[in-house]
């Protein structure tokens, strides 16, 4: 038996555990200190199996969204109800949590590389590269990596592939769902766009109420349901369907546009 046990991607679990602990301590006040994170649905986390779970969420920053989910998931598994109070939940973190991220983003500097070791499943984006629009075919090796991560544990994905709100859901997410048949858990987040810069590293404003709502699993007919139907279900579940724009006031839309314009790009 090897002393340093590794996950399917070759990451040493002992190193990953300590990285989660250290990053968790360093980031905790971003969600319970400088700002406050309101959580709903933590009991759903505790009811999930150990693997083949796919979390789908809207996306507001590159890194803060994922870091907050690591906090919430581990706190929930440690018995906390809608709370990340008391950092002892970081002592025994769940080590088979992964998140899908663009390979170029995770290679851009030391901090992203550290976060990549914590659990990223790096993929090549098919629609954008180095700030330019592209049109590439999906790499089957990337699809296989996602399948490996699902087989080993939980996977977080942001199916819009961008932090810009109300962009279309990428059909690739629906293909992954039909292929691997995971339990699909929608998450809706808010407040991160106002709290942080686009990368989710620098705090832009303090005393912002952030929120994370974890919803019940989507009901999906994996064999018979169409890609379009699954995409639409995800759009509604993470509250990114175009119809949601109609219920926003003009003031909220203006505020959203102003926040995007003023963020550090």
DAKA-V509013 format. One line per field, one symbol per residue. ss: DSSP state (2 for helix, 1 for strand, 0 for the rest). Layout:
# DAKA-V509013
ss: ???
This chain:
# DAKA-V509013
ss: 0000010000012222222222222222220100011111022222000000111110000002222222222222200000000022220000001111112222000222222222211110000110011000000222222222222201111000000000000022222222220011111111022221000000100000111111111000000000222222222220000022222002222222222222000
